[in-house]
Amino acid sequence: MSSRKKILIVEDENIIAEEIRMNVKQFGYVALGAVNTAEKALITARQEKPDLVIMDIVLSGKMEGTQAAEIMYKEMNIPVIFLTAHADRQTIQKAVTSEPYGYIMKPYEVSELKAVMEIALYKHEQDKIRHHSTEMYSRLTADLGDIIFKISIPDRKIEFINPACKKLTGYDQKAFYDTPDLLCKLLHPDMKKYYEEEWQKIVSGKAPPYYEYKIIDSSGNPRWFHQTNVITWGDKGQPVALQGIITDITQCYNTLVDTRKKEEDLRNIVSSIKEGILIVDDSGILSFINQAAIAMLKLPEQDAVGRNLSEFSHLQRFVEICDSRSETSATTSSEFTLGKGKERRKYITLTHIPMSENGQFRGFIAILHDITEKRSDKIKLRMSYLKSRKLYHDTVKGLIAAIEIRDPYTAQHQRRVAKLAEAIALEMNLPEQQIEKLYTASQLHDIGKLNVPSDILAKGRKLLKAELDLIKLHPQTGYEILNTIAFPEPIADIVLQHHELMNGSGYPRGLKKGEILPEARILCVADVTEAMINHRPYRPQMDIKSALEEIDRNKGILYDADTVDACLKLFQEKGFSF
């Protein structure tokens, strides 16, 4: 098959048509012959599929050459060169609308004809390459959830945008192509000045790598976008286009706002509980203290935060105890007294929980219990039991609050796991006391992560082995924390065993089947299920169906079969939700 380009000639003057045909053959192309009407030209073009058409604008017949040229280009992707002796404004305007690849004025020079043909063929070939690249790019980005875009500089015309624009803004690709600067028109009024300032930086070639802004979508709902930016530069070193990715961060933004509100609410809760709570940095500077601790330690209400504990002479014993614990990563419990001379002495228990980052001591959380009344009065057995129970619950609240202040995500995870574990235990008809201890253990099962650096917990990538090994210490650390506070058995053991698996592949002790407490088996399934269906910094969340299939697939291998059956029943039959 010949690889030479095929040329169709459309000219109603036979002498000129023949002259062009001879020239075309002389140039080395295949001349398909000449037709004298636009109608015949369309029939021949559909049959022969020429690589180029040379067409007179004014032809005999009902259809003009410009009409045929427009059909050939838009429906058959065949480039057209116009041949005409007419140079009036109306003829030129008609020709422009059909997007020709060149013009030749009669009478023409042979060299001119050859040059215009070569340029037209080359330009069309380049257009096909660009069109193919655009189609490939469109197919690659069609299913992405983020908007991929290309905007011309400085006129802000959309040169490319993928279908995700419909999902994120409510407007389809056509709307963006047809409406100049549509994205700017969607901006929330509060964002217009900021966005314009950022755009001027882009026009000057100093594009910020990213920025965030709020729009109003087609339904009138506010959405927050994160936009990354890459500039395309022209031949003269000027910015000619902006390319980038727009991600909908509305959910993340709302979560952040909610988290800040919850943090404030939690501070208010911690401030109001009866147990004293302090957070102290590695320099001894007090960064948080609640009202109970202020009253207990007799500190000034207004300016205690931000001061070094050593400034308060009456806390010398408390400071000595805390300093002695700074070299250890273990949670410890001790007692100290306040008050000298004729002052009534206070007896206080101190739970010291160290905080570390990259293996370095970064401060501690102190939980204080005023046990003066316990020491000085004889309390009846029933009252003692009730107070111990309250102390136990308040301690749980204090520990949960301490976790939430440092790592709100872990605290939320613990609450959700506790809810699911309790529901599973009820489904399995466990005794009330056993369920209560399981619920408490579930609320605190990740307390050992207080000893894990926060930057590791928040990493958005797969953890290194050393980092993973450090995290795997949290069941043992949690066990030690709860043991020092003397929680009822077997709460500490449940926390210790909540990552043990039925086939012995778990940690920290590699226990198997009957060696694992029933409560720990339930906590394990609840923990794994909640973790899979919720987002982690280093991986996306699963849907509930996939998570349940995963635990069902490993029933009797990694997870206790009865527990898995109860969990599946809760979700699939009883509509459990967090």
SVG drawing of the C-alpha trace seen along z (x, -y; Angstrom):
<svg xmlns="http://www.w3.org/2000/svg" viewBox="-32 -43 49 66">
<polyline fill="none" stroke="black" stroke-width="0.4" points="0.0,0.0 1.3,-3.4 2.3,-5.7 2.2,-8.8 -0.4,-11.5 -3.7,-11.5 -4.9,-14.9 -8.5,-15.7 -8.9,-18.8 -12.3,-20.6 -12.4,-23.2 -15.1,-24.0 -12.7,-25.5 -11.2,-22.6 -8.0,-24.3 -7.1,-25.3 -8.1,-21.9 -5.9,-20.1 -3.0,-22.5 -3.3,-21.8 -3.5,-18.0 -0.3,-18.1 1.5,-20.2 0.3,-17.7 1.7,-14.7 4.9,-16.7 5.3,-17.3 5.1,-13.5 1.6,-13.2 -1.3,-11.0 -3.9,-13.2 -7.3,-11.6 -8.6,-13.6 -10.8,-16.7 -14.5,-17.3 -16.4,-20.4 -19.1,-20.7 -19.1,-20.6 -21.6,-17.8 -19.3,-15.5 -16.4,-16.6 -18.1,-15.2 -19.0,-11.9 -15.4,-11.4 -14.0,-12.4 -16.1,-9.8 -15.0,-7.1 -11.4,-7.9 -10.5,-9.5 -7.9,-12.0 -5.1,-13.4 -5.7,-16.9 -8.3,-18.8 -7.6,-21.8 -11.0,-23.5 -12.3,-26.6 -14.5,-28.7 -17.0,-29.6 -18.3,-26.5 -21.1,-25.6 -24.0,-23.8 -26.1,-24.5 -23.4,-24.1 -20.5,-26.5 -16.9,-25.3 -16.9,-26.7 -19.8,-24.5 -18.2,-21.4 -14.9,-22.3 -16.5,-22.6 -18.2,-19.2 -14.9,-17.6 -12.9,-19.0 -15.4,-18.6 -16.9,-15.2 -14.1,-13.5 -11.0,-15.3 -9.7,-16.2 -7.8,-19.4 -8.7,-21.9 -6.8,-24.5 -8.9,-27.2 -8.2,-28.3 -9.9,-31.6 -9.8,-34.7 -12.1,-36.5 -10.5,-38.5 -13.5,-40.4 -14.4,-40.6 -17.6,-38.5 -15.7,-35.6 -12.9,-35.8 -15.3,-35.6 -17.0,-32.5 -13.7,-30.8 -12.5,-31.5 -15.5,-29.8 -14.7,-26.5 -11.2,-26.5 -9.0,-26.0 -5.4,-25.0 -4.3,-27.6 -5.2,-29.9 -4.0,-30.2 -4.9,-33.2 -5.5,-32.7 -3.4,-32.9 -0.9,-31.1 2.8,-30.4 3.8,-26.7 6.3,-27.2 3.5,-28.9 1.2,-25.9 3.8,-23.5 4.7,-25.4 1.1,-25.9 0.4,-22.1 3.5,-21.0 2.6,-23.4 -1.0,-22.2 -0.1,-18.5 2.5,-19.1 0.1,-21.2 -2.6,-18.6 -0.2,-15.8 0.8,-17.8 -2.9,-18.4 -3.6,-14.7 -0.7,-14.0 -2.0,-16.6 -5.5,-15.3 -4.3,-11.8 -2.4,-13.0 -5.4,-14.9 -7.7,-11.9 -5.2,-9.7 -4.9,-12.2 -8.7,-12.5 -9.1,-8.8 -6.4,-8.5 -8.0,-11.2 -11.7,-10.4 -12.2,-8.3 -10.1,-10.3 -11.9,-11.9 -9.8,-15.0 -10.1,-17.8 -7.2,-17.8 -7.0,-21.2 -5.0,-23.4 -5.7,-27.1 -4.2,-29.7 -2.3,-32.6 -3.3,-35.4 -6.9,-35.1 -7.8,-32.1 -9.4,-30.2 -9.9,-26.5 -7.8,-24.4 -8.5,-21.1 -10.6,-19.8 -11.5,-16.2 -15.1,-15.0 -14.4,-15.2 -15.5,-18.9 -19.1,-17.7 -18.8,-15.8 -16.9,-18.5 -18.7,-21.6 -22.0,-20.5 -20.9,-21.9 -19.8,-19.7 -16.8,-20.1 -18.9,-22.0 -19.8,-24.6 -16.2,-25.2 -15.1,-25.3 -18.0,-27.6 -17.9,-30.0 -14.7,-32.0 -13.3,-32.1 -16.2,-29.9 -14.1,-28.8 -13.6,-32.4 -17.3,-32.9 -17.9,-30.0 -15.6,-31.5 -17.2,-32.3 -17.3,-36.1 -14.9,-35.9 -12.3,-34.2 -12.4,-36.5 -9.7,-39.0 -7.4,-36.2 -7.8,-34.2 -7.1,-37.2 -3.9,-38.0 -2.8,-34.4 -3.6,-34.6 -1.5,-37.7 1.4,-35.8 0.8,-33.1 0.7,-35.7 4.0,-37.1 5.5,-33.6 5.7,-33.2 3.0,-30.6 2.5,-29.3 2.9,-25.4 -0.6,-25.2 -3.4,-27.2 -6.8,-26.5 -10.1,-28.3 -13.8,-28.0 -16.4,-27.8 -20.2,-27.6 -21.2,-24.6 -24.2,-24.5 -26.5,-23.4 -25.5,-26.3 -23.3,-24.3 -19.9,-25.5 -16.9,-23.4 -13.2,-23.7 -10.6,-23.0 -6.9,-22.3 -5.2,-23.3 -1.7,-22.4 0.0,-24.5 2.6,-23.9 3.4,-26.7 4.0,-25.9 6.5,-28.3 6.5,-29.8 9.4,-30.1 10.3,-33.5 10.3,-32.5 6.8,-33.8 4.1,-31.8 1.6,-30.6 -0.5,-28.1 -1.2,-26.8 -1.7,-23.1 -2.6,-21.4 -4.9,-19.2 -7.9,-20.4 -8.9,-18.1 -12.1,-18.5 -11.0,-18.8 -14.4,-19.8 -14.7,-16.8 -11.2,-17.2 -11.8,-20.9 -15.1,-20.2 -13.4,-17.5 -10.7,-19.9 -13.2,-22.5 -15.1,-19.8 -11.9,-18.5 -11.0,-22.0 -14.4,-22.4 -14.2,-19.0 -10.8,-19.8 -12.2,-23.0 -15.1,-21.0 -12.7,-18.4 -10.6,-21.1 -13.7,-22.3 -14.6,-18.8 -11.1,-18.1 -11.2,-21.4 -14.3,-20.5 -13.7,-16.9 -12.7,-16.2 -9.3,-14.6 -6.4,-16.9 -4.7,-16.8 -1.5,-18.6 0.6,-18.6 4.2,-19.6 6.9,-19.9 10.5,-18.7 11.6,-22.1 9.2,-21.9 6.9,-24.5 3.2,-23.9 1.3,-23.9 -2.1,-22.7 -3.8,-22.4 -7.5,-21.9 -9.4,-23.5 -9.2,-20.5 -5.3,-20.4 -5.2,-24.2 -7.2,-23.8 -5.4,-20.6 -1.9,-22.1 -2.9,-25.6 -1.7,-27.4 -2.8,-30.8 -5.7,-30.5 -4.7,-33.2 -1.0,-32.7 -0.1,-29.1 0.1,-28.0 3.4,-29.0 5.4,-29.0 8.0,-26.5 6.8,-24.2 10.1,-24.9 8.9,-28.5 6.3,-27.2 8.3,-26.3 5.4,-24.4 5.6,-21.9 9.2,-20.9 8.3,-17.2 6.0,-17.0 8.8,-18.4 11.4,-16.0 9.2,-13.0 8.5,-14.2 12.3,-14.9 13.2,-11.4 10.8,-9.9 12.2,-11.9 14.7,-9.2 12.2,-6.4 9.6,-5.8 7.4,-3.7 4.2,-5.0 4.6,-5.1 2.4,-5.9 3.4,-7.4 2.2,-9.5 3.2,-12.9 1.9,-15.3 1.2,-19.0 1.0,-21.3 3.5,-22.2 3.2,-23.1 -0.3,-23.7 -1.7,-23.4 -3.9,-20.5 -2.0,-18.0 -3.2,-16.7 -2.4,-13.2 -2.3,-13.0 -1.5,-10.1 0.4,-11.0 0.2,-8.9 3.1,-10.0 2.8,-9.3 5.9,-10.3 5.6,-11.6 8.4,-11.0 9.2,-12.0 12.0,-10.3 13.0,-8.5 13.5,-11.8 11.7,-12.7 9.3,-15.6 7.4,-16.0 4.7,-14.2 1.0,-14.0 0.2,-13.9 -3.1,-12.7 -3.7,-13.6 -6.1,-12.0 -6.7,-13.7 -6.8,-10.7 -6.8,-12.8 -10.3,-11.8 -9.5,-8.2 -6.5,-8.3 -8.0,-10.3 -11.5,-8.9 -12.8,-5.4 -15.2,-4.7 -17.7,-2.0 -17.1,0.9 -20.0,0.0 -18.9,-3.6 -15.3,-2.6 -16.5,-0.3 -18.6,-3.1 -15.8,-5.6 -13.3,-3.2 -15.7,-2.6 -16.1,-6.3 -12.3,-6.7 -12.0,-3.9 -14.4,-5.6 -12.9,-9.0 -9.5,-7.6 -10.8,-6.1 -12.2,-9.5 -9.0,-11.2 -6.9,-8.8 -9.3,-9.1 -9.2,-12.9 -5.4,-12.9 -5.3,-10.7 -7.8,-12.9 -5.8,-16.1 -2.6,-14.5 -4.2,-12.5 -7.9,-13.1 -7.9,-10.5 -6.8,-7.6 -9.4,-8.7 -12.2,-8.6 -11.0,-5.2 -11.1,-3.8 -14.7,-5.1 -15.9,-3.4 -14.1,-0.1 -15.6,-0.1 -19.1,-0.6 -18.6,2.4 -16.9,4.6 -19.8,4.1 -22.4,4.9 -20.5,8.1 -20.3,9.1 -24.1,8.5 -24.8,10.5 -22.7,13.4 -24.6,13.2 -21.5,12.5 -22.2,11.7 -22.7,8.0 -19.4,7.7 -17.4,9.3 -18.9,6.9 -18.2,3.9 -14.5,4.8 -14.3,5.4 -15.8,2.0 -13.3,0.3 -10.4,2.1 -11.7,1.2 -11.9,-2.5 -8.2,-2.4 -6.8,0.3 -4.4,-2.1 -3.3,-4.1 0.1,-2.7 0.4,-4.9 1.0,-7.9 4.5,-6.6 4.7,-6.6 5.9,-9.9 3.0,-11.8 4.8,-12.2 4.9,-8.5 1.1,-8.1 0.3,-10.8 2.5,-9.6 0.8,-9.5 2.9,-6.7 3.8,-3.1 5.7,-2.9 9.3,-1.7 10.1,1.5 11.7,-0.4 8.6,-2.6 6.3,0.4 8.3,2.2 7.9,-0.9 4.1,-1.0 3.9,2.8 5.1,2.0 1.9,0.2 0.0,3.2 2.8,3.8 3.1,0.1 -0.7,-0.1 -0.6,3.0 2.1,1.3 0.1,-1.9 -3.1,-0.2 -1.2,2.1 0.3,-0.9 -3.2,-2.3 -4.5,1.0 -7.4,1.6 -9.6,4.5 -8.5,7.8 -8.3,8.7 -8.5,5.2 -4.8,4.8 -4.4,8.3 -7.2,7.6 -5.3,4.6 -2.0,6.6 -3.6,9.3 -5.7,7.3 -3.3,7.9 -2.9,11.7 -4.3,13.9 -5.7,17.4 -2.9,18.9 -0.2,17.4 1.0,14.8 0.0,11.9 2.0,9.8 3.4,9.2 3.5,12.8 2.4,14.9 -0.5,16.5 -2.8,19.1 -6.5,19.9 -7.3,20.8 -4.3,18.9 -6.1,15.7 -8.7,14.2 -12.3,14.3 -12.5,10.5 -9.2,9.9 -10.6,12.0 -13.7,9.8 -11.6,6.6 -9.3,7.9 -12.2,8.3 -13.7,5.0 -10.4,3.2 -9.6,4.7 -13.1,4.1 -13.2,0.4 -9.6,-0.2 -10.4,1.2 -13.6,-0.9 -12.0,-4.1 -9.4,-6.3 -5.7,-5.9 -3.0,-8.5 -1.1,-5.7 -4.0,-4.1 -7.6,-4.7 -10.6,-3.2 -12.4,-0.1 -16.1,0.1 -18.0,2.1 -18.8,5.0 -15.1,5.5 -14.1,5.2 -16.6,7.9 -15.5,10.1 -11.9,9.8 -12.7,10.9 -15.0,13.7 -12.2,14.9 -9.9,15.2 -12.5,16.6 -11.0,19.4 -7.5,18.6 -6.7,15.1 -10.0,14.3 -12.2,16.2 -15.0,17.8 -17.9,17.1 -16.8,13.5 -16.7,13.0 -20.2,14.6 -21.6,12.2 -19.9,9.2 -21.2,10.2 -24.7,10.6 -24.6,7.1 -23.8,5.4 -25.7,7.6 -28.9,8.4 -29.2,5.8 -28.0,2.7 -25.2,1.8 -23.5,-1.5 -21.0,-3.6"/>
</svg>
